[in-house]
């Protein structure tokens, strides 16, 4: 039958009437920019995250960039990030004028190795930006202790961690602030690009509001960088409608991940670890295999969608090798590099059925690897 990598249609169909009515109302009112629905969604999302303030912006990348500038991080500063992440994490640092400093990931996980952070701190370090990758929370308590010891800002990249729990608290509620993406395929997705910032710091919240709106505290008076990163009213209205369903969708993802873990236990693929004290939200379900290219081809031939998140580490991206050299070389981040050659994302979305998961697993179990083509790190 085949299984898509992601299917957004069922969740949207269930909310179609409510979404279309909200969009119709905004179009009739022509209140497209920073309209009432933006304010209402910000209030709801701040409460959901356990934060005092939320500021809607146009993307997750913008959220991180604006936060860095709100904290006056820029030229000459360094920000520690994981080596295994989407390039937007590093790009936010670069666009703010600072230098991304990479730290390898902890073996057995996909997240930053907290034990290696202190060795990366220099006199130029201003912040740590942990990434709750694939919806799996970072081990935040020791990270926060390191930040406090060295007087560093912590900005959580929660682009994939909406609603994930660490010791009973939501990802994005631990650091000084956090940035979120609402790209359509995210656990809480808009109908286009969108993002948000959350914080408890009123001064930072105000700066973020000004930065997103052409650096303007009041109309035509521009006191900060004149960025234009506002959240569209239509996107805010859609997100407001979807937010109450997020925890239910997260639970469906957890059930799917649990079934995958159970059914794949006796296969050659390595299933993702669940760190202690966490409840991941499984934005992605990522396995590892030394036979990735072969297995991916095998699944594709059976109509099963897969993806790779992410095949080229940040330090080996052409932009960072040629245009903005970071000074790293192949071999500097061995765990990240090994995993980048092995990771494979399997179908994962709230509406995925048990039958579809079993079809994916049966296809994996029918795969016979050619050991002559095994990946070597």
GUKOL-954174 format. One record per residue: x, y, z of N, C-alpha, C in turn; residue number from 1. Coordinates in steps of 0.05 Angstrom, whole numbers, padded with zeros to 5 digits. Layout:
N
[atom [X,Y,Z],[X,Y,Z],[X,Y,Z],NUM]
...
This chain:
377
[atom [00016,-00024,00000],[00000,00000,00000],[00017,00025,00000],1]
[atom [00039,00024,00015],[00056,00048,00017],[00049,00065,00041],2]
[atom [00069,00079,00052],[00065,00097,00075],[00079,00123,00070],3]
[atom [00066,00146,00070],[00080,00171,00066],[00098,00178,00089],4]
[atom [00119,00194,00084],[00136,00202,00106],[00122,00219,00126],5]
[atom [00105,00237,00116],[00088,00253,00134],[00062,00259,00119],6]
[atom [00040,00260,00134],[00014,00266,00122],[00000,00286,00140],7]
[atom [-00002,00311,00131],[-00014,00333,00146],[-00044,00335,00142],8]
[atom [-00054,00321,00122],[-00082,00324,00114],[-00103,00317,00136],9]
[atom [-00100,00294,00149],[-00120,00286,00169],[-00125,00307,00191],10]
[atom [-00104,00318,00202],[-00107,00337,00223],[-00120,00363,00213],11]
[atom [-00113,00371,00188],[-00125,00395,00177],[-00154,00391,00170],12]
[atom [-00161,00367,00160],[-00189,00361,00154],[-00206,00363,00178],13]
[atom [-00196,00354,00201],[-00212,00354,00226],[-00218,00382,00235],14]
[atom [-00201,00401,00228],[-00204,00429,00236],[-00211,00448,00214],15]
[atom [-00218,00437,00191],[-00222,00453,00166],[-00242,00475,00170],16]
[atom [-00266,00468,00181],[-00287,00489,00184],[-00278,00512,00201],17]
[atom [-00266,00506,00224],[-00257,00527,00242],[-00235,00544,00230],18]
[atom [-00216,00531,00216],[-00194,00546,00204],[-00204,00564,00182],19]
[atom [-00221,00553,00165],[-00231,00569,00142],[-00247,00593,00151],20]
[atom [-00262,00589,00172],[-00278,00612,00182],[-00260,00633,00194],21]
[atom [-00239,00625,00208],[-00221,00645,00220],[-00206,00660,00198],22]
[atom [-00198,00646,00177],[-00184,00659,00154],[-00203,00678,00140],23]
[atom [-00227,00669,00135],[-00247,00686,00122],[-00252,00712,00137],24]
[atom [-00253,00710,00163],[-00258,00733,00180],[-00235,00753,00177],25]
[atom [-00210,00743,00178],[-00187,00761,00176],[-00186,00774,00148],26]
[atom [-00192,00759,00127],[-00192,00770,00100],[-00213,00792,00098],27]
[atom [-00236,00788,00109],[-00257,00808,00107],[-00250,00833,00123],28]
[atom [-00236,00829,00146],[-00228,00852,00162],[-00203,00865,00152],29]
[atom [-00189,00852,00134],[-00163,00861,00123],[-00143,00868,00145],30]
[atom [-00143,00853,00167],[-00125,00858,00189],[-00103,00838,00188],31]
[atom [-00085,00840,00169],[-00066,00819,00162],[-00040,00820,00178],32]
[atom [-00032,00843,00188],[-00006,00845,00201],[-00010,00853,00231],33]
[atom [00001,00835,00249],[-00001,00840,00278],[-00029,00846,00287],34]
[atom [-00048,00831,00276],[-00076,00834,00283],[-00082,00821,00310],35]
[atom [-00107,00822,00318],[-00116,00813,00345],[-00109,00783,00349],36]
[atom [-00110,00767,00328],[-00104,00739,00332],[-00075,00734,00339],37]
[atom [-00057,00751,00331],[-00029,00748,00339],[-00027,00751,00369],38]
[atom [-00039,00772,00380],[-00038,00776,00409],[-00051,00753,00424],39]
[atom [-00073,00743,00414],[-00087,00721,00428],[-00071,00696,00427],40]
[atom [-00059,00690,00404],[-00042,00666,00403],[-00018,00669,00421],41]
[atom [-00006,00692,00422],[00017,00697,00439],[00010,00691,00468],42]
[atom [-00013,00701,00477],[-00022,00696,00504],[-00025,00666,00509],43]
[atom [-00038,00652,00491],[-00043,00623,00494],[-00017,00607,00494],44]
[atom [00002,00615,00476],[00026,00600,00474],[00045,00604,00498],45]
[atom [00045,00629,00507],[00061,00634,00531],[00051,00617,00555],46]
[atom [00025,00616,00558],[00014,00600,00580],[00020,00570,00576],47]
[atom [00018,00561,00551],[00024,00533,00545],[00053,00526,00552],48]
[atom [00071,00544,00547],[00100,00539,00551],[00108,00544,00580],49]
[atom [00090,00555,00596],[00097,00562,00623],[00115,00587,00625],50]
[atom [00111,00605,00606],[00126,00630,00605],[00108,00654,00608],51]
[atom [00120,00677,00615],[00105,00702,00618],[00098,00714,00591],52]
[atom [00117,00712,00572],[00114,00727,00547],[00120,00709,00523],53]
[atom [00104,00713,00502],[00110,00701,00476],[00108,00723,00455],54]
[atom [00126,00721,00435],[00127,00741,00414],[00126,00726,00387],55]
[atom [00106,00730,00371],[00103,00716,00346],[00121,00728,00325],56]
[atom [00135,00711,00310],[00153,00720,00288],[00148,00703,00263],57]
[atom [00164,00708,00242],[00158,00695,00217],[00172,00668,00212],58]
[atom [00190,00660,00230],[00203,00634,00227],[00218,00628,00252],59]
[atom [00227,00602,00255],[00243,00594,00277],[00271,00607,00276],60]
[atom [00282,00609,00252],[00308,00623,00248],[00306,00651,00258],61]
[atom [00285,00665,00250],[00282,00693,00259],[00280,00695,00289],62]
[atom [00266,00675,00302],[00263,00675,00331],[00291,00675,00344],63]
[atom [00308,00657,00335],[00335,00654,00347],[00352,00679,00342],64]
[atom [00351,00689,00317],[00367,00712,00310],[00359,00737,00326],65]
[atom [00333,00741,00329],[00323,00764,00344],[00330,00761,00373],66]
[atom [00329,00737,00384],[00336,00734,00412],[00366,00741,00417],67]
[atom [00383,00731,00399],[00411,00738,00402],[00416,00768,00401],68]
[atom [00403,00782,00383],[00406,00811,00382],[00394,00825,00406],69]
[atom [00371,00814,00416],[00359,00825,00440],[00377,00824,00464],70]
[atom [00394,00803,00465],[00414,00800,00486],[00440,00814,00478],71]
[atom [00440,00829,00456],[00463,00845,00447],[00487,00827,00442],72]
[atom [00482,00803,00432],[00503,00785,00424],[00509,00790,00394],73]
[atom [00535,00794,00388],[00542,00801,00360],[00571,00797,00355],74]
[atom [00583,00815,00340],[00610,00813,00331],[00629,00809,00354],75]
[atom [00647,00789,00351],[00667,00783,00372],[00657,00763,00393],76]
[atom [00631,00757,00393],[00620,00739,00412],[00619,00710,00401],77]
[atom [00617,00691,00419],[00614,00663,00411],[00589,00651,00425],78]
[atom [00576,00633,00410],[00553,00619,00420],[00557,00589,00416],79]
[atom [00554,00574,00437],[00558,00545,00435],[00532,00531,00426],80]
[atom [00535,00514,00405],[00512,00500,00394],[00521,00471,00389],81]
[atom [00502,00452,00386],[00510,00425,00379],[00519,00423,00350],82]
[atom [00537,00404,00345],[00547,00399,00318],[00525,00386,00301],83]
[atom [00507,00371,00314],[00485,00357,00301],[00460,00374,00303],84]
[atom [00454,00389,00282],[00430,00405,00283],[00424,00415,00254],85]
[atom [00400,00426,00250],[00394,00438,00224],[00411,00464,00222],86]
[atom [00418,00472,00198],[00436,00494,00194],[00425,00520,00205],87]
[atom [00398,00523,00209],[00387,00547,00219],[00397,00555,00246],88]
[atom [00404,00535,00263],[00415,00541,00289],[00440,00557,00287],89]
[atom [00458,00547,00270],[00484,00561,00265],[00479,00588,00251],90]
[atom [00460,00588,00232],[00455,00612,00216],[00446,00635,00233],91]
[atom [00430,00629,00254],[00421,00650,00271],[00444,00664,00285],92]
[atom [00464,00648,00293],[00488,00659,00306],[00503,00676,00286],93]
[atom [00507,00665,00262],[00522,00679,00241],[00509,00705,00234],94]
[atom [00482,00705,00230],[00468,00729,00222],[00468,00750,00244],95]
[atom [00471,00742,00269],[00473,00761,00291],[00501,00773,00292],96]
[atom [00520,00762,00276],[00547,00772,00276],[00566,00758,00294],97]
[atom [00557,00737,00308],[00573,00722,00326],[00584,00697,00313],98]
[atom [00600,00681,00327],[00612,00657,00316],[00600,00632,00330],99]
[atom [00589,00613,00314],[00580,00588,00325],[00603,00571,00334],100]
[atom [00603,00561,00358],[00623,00542,00368],[00609,00516,00372],101]
[atom [00619,00495,00358],[00605,00469,00358],[00615,00451,00380],102]
[atom [00596,00435,00390],[00602,00414,00409],[00590,00388,00399],103]
[atom [00604,00366,00401],[00595,00340,00392],[00571,00331,00408],104]
[atom [00557,00311,00397],[00534,00300,00411],[00542,00276,00428],105]
[atom [00525,00270,00448],[00531,00248,00466],[00525,00221,00452],106]
[atom [00543,00202,00453],[00538,00176,00440],[00512,00163,00451],107]
[atom [00496,00152,00433],[00471,00140,00440],[00448,00159,00440],108]
[atom [00454,00185,00437],[00433,00205,00434],[00438,00222,00409],109]
[atom [00420,00241,00404],[00424,00259,00381],[00428,00288,00391],110]
[atom [00430,00291,00417],[00433,00318,00429],[00461,00324,00439],111]
[atom [00465,00350,00444],[00492,00360,00452],[00502,00344,00477],112]
[atom [00528,00338,00477],[00541,00325,00499],[00547,00346,00520],113]
[atom [00531,00348,00541],[00534,00368,00561],[00561,00367,00574],114]
[atom [00572,00343,00576],[00598,00340,00589],[00621,00353,00574],115]
[atom [00616,00360,00549],[00637,00372,00532],[00634,00402,00529],116]
[atom [00613,00413,00541],[00608,00442,00537],[00629,00459,00550],117]
[atom [00637,00453,00574],[00656,00471,00588],[00683,00474,00573],118]
[atom [00691,00452,00560],[00717,00453,00545],[00715,00472,00522],119]
[atom [00690,00479,00513],[00687,00497,00490],[00683,00526,00498],120]
[atom [00682,00531,00523],[00678,00559,00533],[00704,00574,00533],121]
[atom [00702,00599,00522],[00725,00617,00521],[00717,00644,00533],122]
[atom [00735,00662,00534],[00728,00689,00544],[00709,00703,00526],123]
[atom [00705,00693,00501],[00686,00706,00483],[00658,00694,00484],124]
[atom [00655,00672,00499],[00629,00658,00499],[00608,00675,00514],125]
[atom [00586,00678,00501],[00564,00693,00513],[00539,00677,00518],126]
[atom [00536,00655,00503],[00511,00640,00506],[00515,00611,00498],127]
[atom [00497,00594,00508],[00494,00566,00500],[00466,00563,00487],128]
[atom [00465,00550,00464],[00440,00546,00450],[00435,00516,00446],129]
[atom [00424,00502,00466],[00418,00474,00463],[00394,00470,00444],130]
[atom [00394,00448,00430],[00373,00441,00411],[00359,00416,00419],131]
[atom [00333,00417,00424],[00317,00393,00431],[00311,00378,00405],132]
[atom [00331,00366,00394],[00329,00355,00366],[00310,00331,00365],133]
[atom [00295,00331,00343],[00276,00309,00337],[00253,00308,00358],134]
[atom [00252,00328,00376],[00231,00327,00396],[00240,00313,00422],135]
[atom [00266,00308,00425],[00277,00295,00448],[00291,00316,00465],136]
[atom [00283,00321,00490],[00294,00342,00506],[00324,00338,00513],137]
[atom [00338,00360,00514],[00366,00360,00524],[00366,00357,00554],138]
[atom [00388,00346,00564],[00392,00343,00593],[00398,00371,00604],139]
[atom [00377,00385,00613],[00379,00414,00618],[00392,00421,00645],140]
[atom [00388,00405,00666],[00397,00413,00692],[00428,00418,00693],141]
[atom [00444,00398,00684],[00473,00403,00684],[00481,00425,00665],142]
[atom [00467,00429,00643],[00473,00450,00624],[00468,00477,00638],143]
[atom [00446,00480,00652],[00440,00505,00666],[00461,00511,00688],144]
[atom [00471,00490,00701],[00491,00494,00721],[00517,00505,00709],145]
[atom [00524,00495,00686],[00548,00505,00672],[00544,00534,00664],146]
[atom [00520,00540,00653],[00514,00568,00645],[00516,00587,00669],147]
[atom [00505,00578,00691],[00505,00595,00715],[00534,00599,00725],148]
[atom [00550,00578,00725],[00578,00580,00734],[00594,00600,00717],149]
[atom [00588,00601,00691],[00604,00618,00673],[00589,00643,00665],150]
[atom [00566,00648,00677],[00550,00672,00672],[00542,00674,00642],151]
[atom [00531,00652,00632],[00524,00651,00604],[00493,00651,00601],152]
[atom [00484,00663,00579],[00456,00662,00571],[00449,00635,00559],153]
[atom [00426,00625,00565],[00416,00600,00553],[00392,00606,00536],154]
[atom [00394,00601,00510],[00372,00604,00491],[00365,00576,00480],155]
[atom [00342,00566,00486],[00334,00539,00476],[00324,00541,00448],156]
[atom [00336,00525,00430],[00325,00521,00404],[00304,00498,00406],157]
[atom [00279,00506,00407],[00258,00487,00411],[00241,00484,00386],158]
[atom [00254,00487,00363],[00240,00486,00337],[00227,00459,00333],159]
[atom [00237,00437,00345],[00226,00411,00342],[00215,00399,00368],160]
[atom [00214,00416,00389],[00207,00405,00415],[00182,00414,00428],161]
[atom [00163,00424,00412],[00138,00434,00423],[00124,00415,00442],162]
[atom [00123,00422,00468],[00108,00405,00487],[00125,00383,00499],163]
[atom [00149,00378,00490],[00166,00357,00502],[00171,00364,00531],164]
[atom [00173,00343,00548],[00176,00346,00576],[00203,00337,00586],165]
[atom [00215,00353,00604],[00240,00346,00618],[00234,00350,00648],166]
[atom [00234,00328,00663],[00227,00329,00691],[00201,00344,00696],167]
[atom [00182,00338,00679],[00155,00349,00682],[00150,00377,00672],168]
[atom [00171,00390,00662],[00168,00417,00651],[00172,00417,00621],169]
[atom [00159,00435,00607],[00160,00436,00578],[00186,00447,00568],170]
[atom [00196,00435,00547],[00220,00446,00533],[00214,00475,00525],171]
[atom [00233,00492,00529],[00229,00520,00523],[00224,00536,00548],172]
[atom [00221,00523,00571],[00215,00537,00596],[00239,00538,00615],173]
[atom [00263,00529,00606],[00286,00526,00624],[00306,00549,00621],174]
[atom [00313,00556,00597],[00333,00576,00593],[00323,00604,00598],175]
[atom [00340,00624,00591],[00331,00652,00593],[00309,00658,00573],176]
[atom [00309,00643,00550],[00289,00647,00530],[00291,00623,00511],177]
[atom [00271,00621,00493],[00271,00599,00474],[00259,00609,00447],178]
[atom [00267,00596,00426],[00256,00601,00400],[00242,00576,00389],179]
[atom [00219,00580,00376],[00203,00559,00364],[00199,00563,00334],180]
[atom [00197,00542,00320],[00188,00543,00292],[00161,00530,00289],181]
[atom [00144,00542,00272],[00118,00531,00265],[00116,00524,00236],182]
[atom [00139,00516,00224],[00139,00506,00197],[00117,00485,00195],183]
[atom [00103,00483,00172],[00079,00466,00170],[00083,00437,00180],184]
[atom [00106,00425,00177],[00110,00397,00185],[00117,00394,00214],185]
[atom [00120,00417,00229],[00127,00415,00257],[00103,00404,00273],186]
[atom [00108,00396,00298],[00086,00385,00314],[00063,00405,00317],187]
[atom [00070,00430,00320],[00050,00451,00318],[00058,00467,00293],188]
[atom [00044,00463,00272],[00051,00475,00246],[00031,00495,00236],189]
[atom [00041,00516,00224],[00024,00536,00211],[00018,00527,00182],190]
[atom [00006,00545,00167],[00001,00540,00139],[00021,00555,00121],191]
[atom [00045,00557,00132],[00067,00571,00119],[00088,00575,00140],192]
[atom [00107,00593,00136],[00128,00597,00155],[00118,00614,00179],193]
[atom [00127,00607,00202],[00119,00622,00227],[00137,00612,00249],194]
[atom [00139,00629,00270],[00155,00621,00293],[00147,00638,00317],195]
[atom [00161,00633,00340],[00155,00648,00364],[00179,00648,00383],196]
[atom [00179,00668,00400],[00199,00671,00421],[00183,00670,00448],197]
[atom [00195,00656,00468],[00183,00657,00495],[00205,00664,00515],198]
[atom [00197,00679,00535],[00215,00687,00556],[00200,00697,00580],199]
[atom [00213,00699,00603],[00201,00711,00627],[00212,00740,00632],200]
[atom [00230,00748,00615],[00244,00774,00618],[00228,00795,00603],201]
[atom [00216,00814,00617],[00200,00834,00604],[00216,00852,00585],202]
[atom [00240,00859,00593],[00257,00876,00577],[00265,00862,00551],203]
[atom [00272,00837,00552],[00279,00821,00528],[00254,00818,00511],204]
[atom [00231,00813,00523],[00207,00811,00507],[00201,00836,00492],205]
[atom [00204,00859,00505],[00200,00885,00491],[00220,00888,00468],206]
[atom [00245,00882,00473],[00265,00885,00451],[00258,00867,00428],207]
[atom [00249,00843,00433],[00241,00824,00412],[00218,00835,00396],208]
[atom [00199,00847,00409],[00176,00859,00395],[00185,00881,00377],209]
[atom [00203,00898,00386],[00213,00920,00370],[00229,00910,00346],210]
[atom [00247,00890,00352],[00264,00880,00331],[00248,00867,00308],211]
[atom [00227,00853,00315],[00211,00839,00294],[00196,00859,00277],212]
[atom [00192,00883,00287],[00175,00903,00273],[00192,00928,00266],213]
[atom [00213,00923,00250],[00229,00945,00239],[00243,00961,00261],214]
[atom [00249,00948,00284],[00263,00962,00305],[00248,00985,00317],215]
[atom [00222,00983,00316],[00205,01006,00322],[00189,01002,00348],216]
[atom [00195,01019,00368],[00180,01019,00393],[00154,01034,00389],217]
[atom [00155,01055,00373],[00131,01070,00365],[00133,01076,00335],218]
[atom [00110,01079,00322],[00110,01081,00294],[00128,01103,00283],219]
[atom [00145,01095,00264],[00164,01113,00250],[00187,01122,00267],220]
[atom [00190,01110,00291],[00213,01116,00308],[00228,01090,00311],221]
[atom [00251,01087,00297],[00266,01062,00295],[00292,01064,00312],222]
[atom [00292,01051,00335],[00315,01053,00353],[00333,01028,00353],223]
[atom [00324,01007,00339],[00340,00982,00338],[00342,00973,00309],224]
[atom [00356,00951,00304],[00359,00942,00276],[00331,00939,00263],225]
[atom [00327,00950,00239],[00301,00949,00227],[00295,00923,00213],226]
[atom [00294,00901,00228],[00285,00876,00217],[00255,00876,00211],227]
[atom [00247,00859,00193],[00218,00855,00189],[00212,00825,00191],228]
[atom [00204,00817,00215],[00200,00788,00220],[00174,00784,00235],229]
[atom [00153,00797,00226],[00127,00795,00240],[00112,00769,00233],230]
[atom [00097,00760,00252],[00079,00737,00248],[00053,00746,00235],231]
[atom [00046,00734,00212],[00021,00741,00199],[-00003,00734,00216],232]
[atom [-00023,00751,00215],[-00048,00747,00231],[-00061,00720,00223],233]
[atom [-00061,00713,00197],[-00074,00688,00188],[-00059,00664,00201],234]
[atom [-00033,00665,00201],[-00018,00643,00212],[-00023,00641,00242],235]
[atom [-00025,00664,00256],[-00030,00664,00285],[-00058,00652,00290],236]
[atom [-00077,00658,00274],[-00104,00648,00278],[-00105,00617,00275],237]
[atom [-00091,00607,00255],[-00089,00578,00251],[-00075,00565,00274],238]
[atom [-00053,00576,00283],[-00039,00565,00305],[-00055,00565,00331],239]
[atom [-00070,00586,00335],[-00087,00588,00359],[-00108,00565,00359],240]
[atom [-00119,00559,00335],[-00139,00538,00333],[-00126,00510,00338],241]
[atom [-00102,00507,00329],[-00088,00481,00331],[-00076,00476,00358],242]
[atom [-00068,00496,00373],[-00054,00493,00398],[-00068,00475,00418],243]
[atom [-00094,00477,00422],[-00107,00459,00442],[-00106,00430,00434],244]
[atom [-00100,00424,00409],[-00098,00396,00401],[-00069,00385,00402],245]
[atom [-00050,00402,00409],[-00022,00394,00408],[-00015,00371,00426],246]
[atom [-00024,00372,00451],[-00018,00350,00470],[-00029,00323,00461],247]
[atom [-00053,00324,00449],[-00065,00300,00439],[-00049,00289,00415],248]
[atom [-00040,00306,00398],[-00024,00297,00375],[00003,00286,00385],249]
[atom [00014,00299,00406],[00039,00289,00417],[00036,00261,00429],250]
[atom [00014,00256,00442],[00009,00230,00453],[00006,00209,00431],251]
[atom [-00006,00216,00409],[-00008,00198,00386],[00021,00191,00375],252]
[atom [00037,00212,00374],[00065,00208,00366],[00080,00189,00385],253]
[atom [00075,00193,00411],[00089,00175,00431],[00080,00146,00427],254]
[atom [00054,00142,00423],[00045,00115,00418],[00057,00102,00393],255]
[atom [00060,00119,00373],[00072,00109,00348],[00101,00102,00353],256]
[atom [00116,00119,00367],[00144,00114,00373],[00147,00089,00390],257]
[atom [00130,00085,00410],[00131,00062,00427],[00127,00036,00410],258]
[atom [00109,00037,00391],[00104,00014,00375],[00128,00008,00357],259]
[atom [00139,00029,00345],[00163,00026,00329],[00185,00013,00346],260]
[atom [00190,00023,00370],[00211,00013,00387],[00206,-00017,00393],261]
[atom [00182,-00024,00398],[00175,-00052,00404],[00180,-00070,00380],262]
[atom [00170,-00062,00357],[00171,-00079,00334],[00198,-00080,00321],263]
[atom [00215,-00059,00326],[00241,-00059,00313],[00263,-00070,00332],264]
[atom [00255,-00079,00355],[00275,-00087,00375],[00293,-00110,00365],265]
[atom [00283,-00127,00348],[00299,-00150,00339],[00309,-00146,00310],266]
[atom [00312,-00121,00302],[00322,-00116,00275],[00350,-00104,00276],267]
[atom [00362,-00100,00253],[00390,-00090,00252],[00391,-00059,00256],268]
[atom [00369,-00045,00255],[00369,-00016,00259],[00371,-00010,00288],269]
[atom [00384,00013,00295],[00386,00022,00322],[00364,00042,00327],270]
[atom [00346,00036,00346],[00324,00054,00352],[00333,00077,00370],271]
[atom [00318,00099,00370],[00327,00122,00386],[00324,00117,00416],272]
[atom [00343,00126,00431],[00342,00124,00460],[00323,00145,00472],273]
[atom [00311,00138,00494],[00294,00157,00509],[00309,00164,00534],274]
[atom [00320,00189,00536],[00336,00196,00560],[00319,00196,00585],275]
[atom [00332,00192,00608],[00318,00192,00633],[00304,00219,00638],276]
[atom [00282,00219,00651],[00267,00243,00659],[00256,00259,00636],277]
[atom [00252,00246,00613],[00242,00260,00590],[00217,00246,00579],278]
[atom [00200,00262,00566],[00178,00252,00550],[00180,00265,00523],279]
[atom [00194,00252,00504],[00197,00264,00477],[00170,00267,00463],280]
[atom [00169,00285,00443],[00145,00288,00428],[00149,00278,00399],281]
[atom [00172,00267,00393],[00176,00253,00368],[00168,00268,00343],282]
[atom [00180,00293,00341],[00177,00307,00316],[00186,00289,00293],283]
[atom [00208,00275,00298],[00219,00256,00279],[00225,00230,00294],284]
[atom [00222,00208,00280],[00230,00182,00291],[00254,00173,00274],285]
[atom [00277,00174,00287],[00303,00171,00272],[00317,00146,00282],286]
[atom [00322,00127,00263],[00338,00103,00269],[00365,00106,00257],287]
[atom [00383,00087,00264],[00410,00087,00252],[00415,00060,00240],288]
[atom [00430,00060,00218],[00438,00035,00205],[00463,00040,00188],289]
[atom [00480,00020,00188],[00505,00021,00172],[00498,00018,00142],290]
[atom [00474,00010,00136],[00466,00004,00109],[00444,00024,00099],291]
[atom [00448,00050,00106],[00427,00069,00101],[00418,00071,00072],292]
[atom [00437,00075,00054],[00429,00079,00026],[00414,00055,00015],293]
[atom [00423,00031,00023],[00410,00007,00013],[00382,00004,00025],294]
[atom [00380,00009,00051],[00354,00007,00065],[00335,00028,00055],295]
[atom [00344,00052,00051],[00326,00073,00041],[00316,00066,00014],296]
[atom [00333,00056,-00003],[00325,00047,-00030],[00304,00025,-00028],297]
[atom [00309,00006,-00011],[00290,-00016,-00006],[00263,-00006,00002],298]
[atom [00262,00013,00020],[00237,00024,00030],[00223,00040,00008],299]
[atom [00238,00056,-00006],[00227,00072,-00028],[00213,00054,-00049],300]
[atom [00226,00032,-00055],[00214,00014,-00075],[00188,00002,-00065],301]
[atom [00183,00003,-00040],[00158,-00008,-00028],[00138,00014,-00021],302]
[atom [00144,00038,-00031],[00126,00061,-00028],[00126,00073,00000],303]
[atom [00148,00069,00015],[00150,00079,00042],[00168,00104,00042],304]
[atom [00158,00126,00051],[00173,00151,00051],[00193,00152,00074],305]
[atom [00216,00162,00068],[00237,00167,00089],[00251,00193,00083],306]
[atom [00267,00202,00102],[00283,00226,00099],[00308,00224,00116],307]
[atom [00327,00242,00112],[00351,00242,00128],[00354,00270,00141],308]
[atom [00355,00270,00168],[00357,00294,00183],[00380,00292,00203],309]
[atom [00405,00300,00196],[00413,00315,00172],[00438,00302,00161],310]
[atom [00441,00300,00135],[00463,00284,00123],[00490,00297,00124],311]
[atom [00490,00324,00125],[00516,00339,00125],[00517,00356,00150],312]
[atom [00536,00351,00168],[00539,00367,00192],[00545,00396,00186],313]
[atom [00539,00413,00205],[00543,00442,00201],[00571,00449,00192],314]
[atom [00591,00437,00205],[00619,00444,00199],[00629,00435,00172],315]
[atom [00612,00418,00159],[00620,00408,00132],[00601,00420,00110],316]
[atom [00584,00439,00118],[00567,00452,00099],[00584,00471,00082],317]
[atom [00580,00473,00056],[00597,00491,00039],[00597,00520,00049],318]
[atom [00575,00530,00059],[00574,00558,00068],[00594,00562,00091],319]
[atom [00596,00543,00109],[00613,00546,00132],[00642,00536,00126],320]
[atom [00646,00523,00104],[00673,00516,00097],[00686,00537,00079],321]
[atom [00669,00550,00063],[00680,00568,00042],[00675,00598,00049],322]
[atom [00651,00604,00058],[00644,00633,00062],[00649,00643,00090],323]
[atom [00643,00626,00110],[00646,00634,00138],[00661,00611,00152],324]
[atom [00687,00608,00147],[00701,00585,00158],[00701,00586,00189],325]
[atom [00695,00563,00201],[00694,00561,00230],[00719,00549,00241],326]
[atom [00737,00539,00223],[00762,00528,00232],[00761,00499,00240],327]
[atom [00739,00485,00232],[00737,00457,00239],[00743,00440,00214],328]
[atom [00750,00415,00219],[00756,00396,00197],[00742,00370,00202],329]
[atom [00741,00353,00182],[00729,00326,00185],[00744,00311,00207],330]
[atom [00729,00299,00225],[00741,00284,00247],[00740,00299,00273],331]
[atom [00733,00325,00272],[00731,00341,00297],[00707,00333,00314],332]
[atom [00686,00323,00302],[00662,00315,00316],[00654,00287,00308],333]
[atom [00669,00267,00319],[00666,00240,00309],[00638,00227,00312],334]
[atom [00625,00233,00334],[00598,00221,00338],[00578,00233,00318],335]
[atom [00579,00260,00316],[00561,00273,00296],[00566,00262,00268],336]
[atom [00591,00260,00261],[00598,00251,00234],[00590,00222,00229],337]
[atom [00594,00205,00249],[00585,00177,00247],[00555,00175,00243],338]
[atom [00541,00190,00260],[00511,00188,00259],[00500,00201,00233],339]
[atom [00513,00222,00224],[00504,00235,00199],[00504,00215,00176],340]
[atom [00521,00196,00176],[00523,00175,00155],[00504,00152,00159],341]
[atom [00491,00151,00183],[00474,00128,00190],[00445,00134,00194],342]
[atom [00438,00159,00200],[00411,00165,00209],[00391,00164,00186],343]
[atom [00367,00154,00192],[00345,00152,00173],[00319,00157,00188],344]
[atom [00304,00176,00178],[00278,00183,00191],[00256,00167,00178],345]
[atom [00240,00153,00195],[00218,00137,00186],[00192,00152,00187],346]
[atom [00171,00143,00174],[00145,00158,00175],[00136,00163,00203],347]
[atom [00128,00188,00209],[00119,00196,00235],[00100,00220,00233],348]
[atom [00076,00217,00242],[00056,00238,00243],[00033,00229,00261],349]
[atom [00017,00247,00272],[-00003,00238,00291],[-00023,00217,00280],350]
[atom [-00030,00220,00255],[-00051,00202,00244],[-00040,00175,00234],351]
[atom [-00014,00170,00237],[-00003,00145,00227],[-00017,00122,00242],352]
[atom [-00023,00101,00228],[-00038,00079,00240],[-00020,00056,00248],353]
[atom [-00030,00038,00264],[-00015,00015,00272],[-00008,-00002,00247],354]
[atom [-00028,-00004,00229],[-00023,-00020,00205],[-00001,-00008,00188],355]
[atom [00000,00019,00187],[00021,00032,00171],[00049,00027,00184],356]
[atom [00050,00029,00210],[00075,00025,00224],[00084,-00004,00220],357]
[atom [00066,-00023,00222],[00073,-00051,00217],[00082,-00055,00188],358]
[atom [00071,-00041,00170],[00080,-00043,00142],[00109,-00033,00139],359]
[atom [00115,-00011,00153],[00143,-00001,00152],[00162,-00021,00164],360]
[atom [00154,-00032,00187],[00171,-00051,00201],[00175,-00076,00186],361]
[atom [00153,-00086,00174],[00155,-00111,00158],[00174,-00106,00134],362]
[atom [00173,-00082,00123],[00191,-00077,00100],[00220,-00076,00110],363]
[atom [00225,-00065,00134],[00252,-00065,00145],[00261,-00093,00151],364]
[atom [00243,-00109,00161],[00251,-00137,00168],[00256,-00154,00142],365]
[atom [00244,-00146,00120],[00249,-00161,00095],[00275,-00152,00081],366]
[atom [00287,-00132,00092],[00312,-00121,00080],[00336,-00140,00087],367]
[atom [00350,-00147,00066],[00375,-00163,00069],[00398,-00146,00061],368]
[atom [00414,-00137,00081],[00436,-00119,00074],[00458,-00132,00058],369]
[atom [00470,-00117,00041],[00494,-00125,00027],[00518,-00115,00043],370]
[atom [00531,-00132,00057],[00552,-00123,00076],[00576,-00111,00061],371]
[atom [00578,-00117,00035],[00600,-00105,00020],[00596,-00075,00017],372]
[atom [00570,-00065,00020],[00564,-00037,00017],[00560,-00023,00044],373]
[atom [00568,-00036,00065],[00564,-00024,00092],[00579,00003,00094],374]
[atom [00565,00022,00107],[00577,00048,00111],[00601,00045,00131],375]
[atom [00622,00058,00125],[00645,00059,00143],[00649,00088,00151],376]
[atom [00650,00093,00176],[00652,00121,00186],[00680,00131,00181],377]
